[in-house]
Amino acid sequence: MVALTACSTSKNIFQVNKSEEFAIQPLKAESLLTEQEITHLPACVQKYLAYTGAVGKSKTQNMYIEFDAEMYRKPGDKPMKSNSVQYNFYGNYSRFFLMKAAKMGIPFRAMHIYKEHHATFQVKVAELFKVVDIKGEELTKAETVTLLNDMCIFAPGSLTDNRLTWTEPDSLSAKVTLTNGKYVVSAILYFNETGELINFVSDDRSALQDDGTMKQVRWSTPVSAYKEFEGRKVPTIGKTIWHYPEGDFTYGVFTLRNIKYNVTQ
């Protein structure tokens, strides 16, 4: 483990963790996802995997994603424009996310690290002051939902993972449950007749409140505008929504810029 000092920047911490994970989880020999391997999945999920082109492609061992986004601190706020990069690994579940943004000329960095069944979340202003610095079981459970969300939307070929279990409420939805160590989270996936995933809804994610506490709130991520990357169809527009009792709050609108699978760095 590389030692990190208190003055390490978010980018440096992100790069060190990402590089360590590539050393721990190097790419294995290529293996193609077959039709026989998806027969246990609900019919709507099988159709989704066929639609996205996951069947016959290399199984996803890791992925790299770039986003542009408009983020909102509270309803009615002007959006804060941002861009982000992330790496996900699917042997031992890991996720590294770094967002860069600026408000009134002041730079912000938001970093999520999820590995070894633990999650941390930090937000720094001008790389000098931590305005958010949280960890613990509640955050890790929330970030496990985020990991599952990424799998369902951007890495559908990973949905044959034996750490997932499935039920099928009806022909256009499926309930998926992910178990990662002691963390067990679920979501309902909604599909259209074409075979596209159009929404992901979970009650197992908590929202960070202004007083620093976490509050469990229904969370959804409707997605649209599928495009092809590396022969795979993925949605390029997504929203992140908290469904509070007093009303829905869309706190992020994301646009996919790039996605790569089974990268080496």
N, C-alpha and C positions, 0 to 999 in steps of 0.2 A: 504494500500500500504506500503510495506516494504521500509524503507529509505535506500538508497545506498550512500556510501561515494565516494569521488573522487578516492580513492585508491582501490576500489573494483575491483577484477579481473574479466575478461570476464567470467570465469567459474562461479563465484559467482553470477554475474548479470544474466547470463543465467539460473542458477538453481532457483534463486528467482522468475524470471518471469515465468518459467515453472511451479513451484509449485503454484504460485498465480493462474495460468490459470486452473490447475487441481481443485483448490478450487472453482473457478468461474464456471467451466464447468465440473462437475462430470459426470461420466457415467450414462446414463438413462437406463431404462429397454431395453433389447434386442429386436430389430425389424428386421425381415428378409426382404430382397429386393425381391419383387415378379415380375413375368413376366408382370403383368398388369401395374406395375408402370413404365415400360420402354417403353411402346408402343408409347409414344409421341416423342421419340428420333428418329433421322435419322436411317435408316436401318443398316448402317455400324457401328453405335455406339451400337445399340442393339446387333449386332453380336459380337462386341468387349466385351461387358459386359458378354455375354454368354461364349465366349472363355476364358476369364480370371477367370470365376467361381464366378463372383460377384452376379449373380442371385441365390437366395436361401441362401446366406450368410448373416451374420449380417450387417446391415447398418453401414458404417464407421462414428464413432463419433470423433475419433482421431486416430493418427498413430505415430509410432516411427520408425525412419530410421537411419541406420549407413552406411556410404560410405567410401571407399578409393578413392583417386583421384590423378591425376597428373594435376597440374595447371601451366599455362603459362602466364607470364606477358606481353610478346609481341612475335610476330612471330619469330621463330628461337631460342628462349630461350631454355635452358635446363629445363625440368619439375621440379616443386617443389612438392614433394610427401606430401600428407596430408591425414587426416582422419577427419570425421565429424559426428556429431549427430544432429538430428532435431526432433521436435515435431510439429505436425499440429493438429489444432482443427477445427471442421466443424459446430459447432452451431453458435457462433460468430467467424468468420474467424480469426484465429491466426496462426502464424508460428514462431518458435524459432529455429535458426540454429547456430551452433558453429563449426568452423573448426580449427583444430590444424595443424600447418605445421612448417617446419624449413628450413632455407636457410643459408648455410655456418656456420652451428651450432647455428644460432640465431633463437629462437622460435618466431613464429607469431601466433596470434589468430584473426580470422575474425568472427564477430558476426552480424547476421541479426535478428532483432526483428520486428515483424509485429503484431499489435493488435490494437483494437479500432480505425480502419481506419487510423492508422499512422504507418510509418516504420522508422527504424533507421538502420544505417550500420556503424560499427566501425572495424578498424583493428589496433591492438596493437603489438608493437615489445617488446618482453621480458616482457610483461605486465607493461611496464613503459611508453612508448611513443605511443600516438595515431598518426598513419600516415594517417588514414582515419577516419573521423567523420562527417557523413552527415545525413540529414533528410530533410523533406519537401515534397511537393506535387509530384514533379517529381520522387523522389525516391519511394514514396508510390505507384504511378501508376506502376512503374517498378516492385515493389515487389508484386503487385496484379497479374501481369502476372506470376510471379514465383509461387504464390499460385495456380493459375489456372493450371499451368504446372504440379505441384505436384498432383492435383486432377485427371487430365487426365491420367497421367502415373502410379501413385501408388495407387490411390483411385478411380478407375472407378465407384464403386458403388455410389459415391457421385455425379455422373453426372446427377442424377434425381433432384438435388437441384433446387428449383424454382427461384433462383437467376441467373440461367443460361438460355439463349435462344439459339435456334439452327436454322441453315439453312443447306441444303444439296446440295452443288454444283454438285456433281456426286456420283456414287455408292461407291467410295473408299475414299471420303473425306467429312468432315463436318466442318462448321464454328460454333464456340461456342463463346458466349459473356457472360461475367460475370459482374454483377453489385454489387458492395459492397459500399454502401453509395453513395458518389459523384463520385466514381471511376468506370469507365466502360472500360473494356479491352476485346480484341478479339484475337482469334487465329484460324488457319486452322489446323485440324487434318487429317493426312494421314494414311491410313490403307492398309494392303496387303490382298490378297484373303483369307488367312487363318483366318483373323479376328484380327490380331495383329496391334496395333498402332505402326507405324514405324517412324513418325516424327510429330513435333509440331512446327508451324511457326507463329510468331507474329511480327507485326510492332509497337506494343505499349510499347516496353521496351527500356530503355535508358542505354547506357554504360557510365561508369565513365571514364573520360579522365585524362591524366597526369596532366592537369592544375586544376583539381578539378571540372570541369564542367561536366554536363551530356549531352550526345548526343544521340538522338533517332536513333536507328539502327535496321534493321531487325535481329531477333534472332530466332535460331532454335535449337532443341534438338533431333536429331535422336537417336533412341533407338533400342536395339536388345537383343538377348540371353535371352529369356523368361525362367524363372524357377518358381517352385512352392514354395510358402511360406504360411503356414497356409491354405492350400487348394486353394490358389489364385495364378494365374499366373501373374508375373510381369517381366518387362525387367530388366536385371542385368547390362547391359552396356549402357552408354549414353554419348553423347558429347554435350557440350555447345558451340555454334558457333555464332559469330557476322559476319554479312554479310555487310562489308564495301564496298563502291564504288570501292576502290582500291584492294579489294580481301577479301576472307573469312579468318577469324581468329578463329581457334579452341582454346579456352582458358582453357578448362577443359575436362578431360576424366574421367568419374566416373564409379566405380564398386560398385554395391550394395552388402553389407556384410550381412545386416539383416533388416527385416521389421516386425513390429508387429502392430496389429490393436486393437483398443479399450482397451488400457492399462490404468492402474490406477495410474502410477507414472513414 
